[in-house]
Amino acid sequence: MFRKEPEKMQKIFDKFQLEILKFIEEGQRCGANLISFADSAGGVNILGPKMMEQTVQMFTYPFLKKAEKIINDKTALSKNYFCTFRNK
């Protein structure tokens, strides 16, 4: 879907981001002091380097930036998402 319909994939990622951000906000409202995000199914071993890079650009990086903005000073955000890219 990335190559043939990137707009559709972006809409899916945007919806997914929105739902996770709502979950974070609700968790904080209920007193959560730690929010952990990990995507083991989205690793380079599964997706490959090109698709991994697209996923990080279209979803992971924007999501984490938004999450950092809504995390309050009583809640820690644990980002368990490790990936490595070769320099081009």
C-alpha positions as CSV (number, residue, x, y, z in Angstrom):
1,M,0.0,0.0,0.0
2,F,3.0,2.3,0.6
3,R,3.9,2.5,-3.1
4,K,0.5,2.3,-4.7
5,E,-1.6,4.2,-2.3
6,P,0.6,6.4,0.0
7,E,-2.3,8.8,0.7
8,K,-4.4,5.9,2.0
9,M,-1.6,4.7,4.2
10,Q,-1.1,8.2,5.6
11,K,-4.8,8.3,6.5
12,I,-4.5,5.0,8.3
13,F,-1.4,6.2,10.2
14,D,-3.1,9.5,11.1
15,K,-6.1,7.6,12.5
16,F,-3.9,5.3,14.4
17,Q,-1.9,8.2,15.9
18,L,-5.1,10.0,16.9
19,E,-6.3,6.9,18.8
20,I,-3.1,6.3,20.6
21,L,-2.9,10.0,21.6
22,K,-6.4,9.7,23.0
23,F,-5.3,6.7,25.0
24,I,-2.3,8.6,26.4
25,E,-4.5,11.5,27.4
26,E,-7.0,9.2,29.1
27,G,-4.2,7.4,30.9
28,Q,-2.9,10.6,32.2
29,R,-6.4,11.7,33.3
30,C,-6.7,8.4,35.2
31,G,-3.3,9.0,36.9
32,A,-0.9,7.0,34.8
33,N,2.7,8.0,35.6
34,L,4.3,6.0,32.7
35,I,3.3,5.6,29.1
36,S,5.3,3.1,27.1
37,F,5.3,2.9,23.3
38,A,6.9,0.1,21.4
39,D,6.4,-1.4,17.9
40,S,8.2,-4.7,17.7
41,A,6.1,-5.6,14.6
42,G,7.4,-2.5,12.8
43,G,11.1,-3.4,13.0
44,V,13.6,-3.3,10.2
45,N,13.9,-7.1,10.3
46,I,10.2,-7.4,9.4
47,L,9.6,-4.4,7.2
48,G,13.0,-4.0,5.5
49,P,15.0,-0.8,5.4
50,K,13.0,1.1,2.8
51,M,9.6,0.4,4.3
52,M,11.0,1.0,7.8
53,E,12.2,4.4,6.8
54,Q,8.8,5.3,5.3
55,T,7.0,4.1,8.5
56,V,9.3,6.2,10.7
57,Q,8.7,9.3,8.5
58,M,5.0,8.9,8.1
59,F,4.1,7.6,11.5
60,T,6.7,7.1,14.2
61,Y,8.5,10.4,14.3
62,P,5.3,12.6,13.9
63,F,3.5,10.4,16.6
64,L,6.4,10.7,19.1
65,K,6.6,14.5,18.6
66,K,2.9,14.8,19.2
67,A,3.0,12.5,22.2
68,E,5.9,14.5,23.8
69,K,3.7,17.6,23.6
70,I,0.8,16.1,25.5
71,I,2.7,14.3,28.1
72,N,2.5,16.2,31.3
73,D,5.1,16.7,34.0
74,K,3.7,13.8,36.1
75,T,4.0,11.2,33.3
76,A,7.1,9.7,31.7
77,L,7.1,8.6,28.1
78,S,9.1,5.5,27.5
79,K,10.0,5.1,23.8
80,N,11.0,1.5,23.2
81,Y,11.5,1.9,19.4
82,F,15.0,1.3,18.2
83,C,16.0,1.5,14.5
84,T,19.1,2.2,12.6
85,F,19.5,3.6,9.1
86,R,22.5,3.7,6.9
87,N,23.6,7.2,5.9
88,K,22.9,7.8,2.2
